[in-house]
Amino acid sequence: MNNSLKPNGDGFRMLERMLDRRLNLEHNLTKLRSKNWIKDLPPCKGADDLTEWFSYQQNATLAKSHLLTLRGLKSLIDPLQYSRKEYVDKLREIRELVAIFPVQRDKWRQWLLPGQIRQVAEHPTWGKDLEKVILEDFDALCDFDRLSESMLPHEKLMTSIELYGRKVVPLVRELLAA
């Protein structure tokens, strides 16, 4: 025999186990090949081929799970509409665009409250409206700051409440209605 097994009872039992394992492997490979969602299953010439194929499948599964964590990505770019290279290029472009946001957000935080940043992000025209109001009322805002700094704490509070009700609330209602 060329399989280095001894020609005795132990050798034949070992040969039987080896044949059984090979038949099980072939059976399972046939099942895998029948699944249309499994791509590029290699012809089983050796354990290394199959091990490498399984490694690629694990990496693909991991990549898919990472992609699923990116909410709304599929609505932006559908992977079925692009080749692999085009899709990867699109993902890189998105990553470059998104990389700017933390820096921009930190700049915005110097001048805007978190709620205002959210409004600008969710409603792009709101930012333009806010800019328009600030440009139109800049002098009045400066006068208000000078007046506010000259008041006692109680006067500041009462003036703030009055201005909030008279100016800010109607302005916010108007902006939200638009």
C-alpha positions in Angstrom: 0.0 0.0 0.0 1.2 3.5 -0.8 -0.6 5.3 2.1 1.9 4.2 4.7 -0.6 2.2 6.6 0.2 -1.2 8.0 -1.5 -4.1 6.3 -3.2 -5.3 9.4 -6.4 -4.6 11.3 -5.3 -1.3 12.7 -4.2 -0.1 9.3 -7.5 -1.1 7.7 -9.5 0.7 10.5 -7.4 3.8 9.9 -8.1 3.6 6.2 -11.8 3.2 6.9 -11.8 6.4 9.0 -9.9 8.3 6.3 -12.3 7.2 3.6 -15.3 8.1 5.9 -13.8 11.6 6.5 -13.2 12.1 2.8 -16.7 11.0 1.9 -18.1 13.4 4.5 -16.0 16.2 3.1 -17.2 15.5 -0.5 -20.8 15.4 0.7 -20.5 18.7 2.5 -18.7 20.3 -0.5 -21.5 19.1 -2.8 -24.0 20.8 -0.4 -22.0 24.0 -0.5 -21.7 24.0 -4.3 -25.5 23.7 -4.5 -26.0 27.1 -2.7 -26.2 29.9 -5.3 -25.0 32.5 -2.8 -21.6 30.7 -2.3 -19.1 32.0 -4.8 -15.8 30.6 -6.0 -15.7 27.4 -4.0 -12.4 25.9 -5.0 -12.0 22.3 -6.3 -10.9 20.3 -3.3 -7.3 19.5 -4.2 -5.9 20.0 -0.7 -6.7 21.3 2.8 -4.7 24.5 2.1 -7.1 25.5 -0.7 -10.1 25.0 1.4 -8.6 26.7 4.4 -7.7 29.7 2.3 -11.2 29.9 0.8 -12.7 29.7 4.3 -10.4 32.5 5.5 -11.6 34.7 2.6 -15.2 33.9 3.5 -14.6 34.9 7.1 -13.1 38.2 6.0 -16.0 38.8 3.7 -18.5 38.1 6.5 -16.6 40.5 8.9 -16.5 43.2 6.2 -20.2 42.8 5.7 -20.9 43.1 9.4 -18.8 46.3 9.5 -20.7 47.8 6.5 -24.0 47.0 8.2 -22.9 49.2 11.2 -22.8 52.2 8.9 -26.4 53.3 9.0 -27.8 54.5 5.7 -24.8 53.6 3.7 -26.7 51.3 1.4 -29.2 54.1 0.6 -26.2 56.3 -0.5 -24.3 53.7 -2.5 -25.6 50.3 -3.4 -22.7 47.8 -3.7 -24.6 45.9 -6.4 -24.4 48.9 -8.7 -20.6 49.1 -8.8 -17.6 46.9 -9.4 -15.4 46.1 -6.4 -12.9 48.8 -7.3 -15.5 51.4 -7.9 -17.3 50.6 -4.6 -14.0 50.7 -2.6 -13.2 54.1 -4.3 -16.6 55.4 -3.3 -16.1 54.3 0.3 -12.8 56.0 0.4 -14.3 59.2 -0.9 -17.0 59.0 1.8 -14.4 58.4 4.5 -12.4 61.5 3.3 -15.6 63.6 3.5 -16.6 62.3 6.9 -13.1 62.8 8.3 -13.6 66.6 8.0 -16.7 66.6 10.3 -15.0 66.3 13.7 -12.7 69.3 12.9 -15.6 71.3 11.6 -17.8 70.4 14.5 -15.1 71.6 17.0 -14.9 74.9 15.1 -18.7 75.2 15.2 -18.8 74.6 18.9 -17.0 77.8 19.5 -20.0 79.7 18.2 -23.0 77.5 18.2 -24.8 75.4 20.7 -25.2 71.6 20.1 -28.9 72.0 19.2 -28.0 74.7 16.7 -25.3 72.4 15.1 -27.9 69.6 14.9 -30.4 72.0 13.2 -27.8 73.1 10.7 -26.9 69.5 9.9 -30.5 68.3 9.6 -31.9 71.4 7.9 -29.3 73.1 5.6 -31.4 76.2 5.0 -31.6 76.8 8.7 -27.9 77.8 8.7 -28.5 80.3 6.0 -31.5 81.7 7.8 -29.4 82.0 11.0 -26.6 83.8 9.1 -29.2 86.2 7.6 -30.7 87.0 11.1 -27.2 87.6 12.6 -26.1 89.9 9.7 -29.4 91.9 9.9 -29.4 92.2 13.7 -25.7 92.3 14.4 -25.8 95.9 15.8 -28.8 95.1 17.9 -27.1 92.0 19.3 -24.0 94.0 20.2 -26.1 96.7 21.9 -27.9 94.0 23.8 -24.6 92.6 25.0 -23.4 96.0 26.2 -26.7 96.6 28.0 -26.6 93.2 29.5 -23.1 93.6 30.9 -24.1 96.9 32.6 -27.1 95.4 34.4 -27.4 93.8 37.9 -28.0 90.0 37.9 -31.8 90.3 38.6 -32.2 92.9 35.8 -30.3 90.6 33.4 -32.5 87.7 34.2 -35.7 89.7 33.7 -34.5 91.3 30.5 -33.4 87.9 29.2 -36.8 86.4 29.9 -38.6 89.3 28.3 -36.4 89.2 25.1 -36.6 85.5 24.9 -40.4 85.6 24.9 -40.7 88.6 22.6 -37.9 88.0 20.1 -36.4 84.5 20.2 -39.5 82.4 20.5 -41.3 84.0 17.5 -38.1 83.8 15.5 -37.6 80.1 16.3 -41.3 79.4 15.5 -40.9 81.2 12.1 -37.7 79.2 11.3 -39.2 75.9 12.2 -42.3 76.6 10.2 -40.3 77.2 7.1 
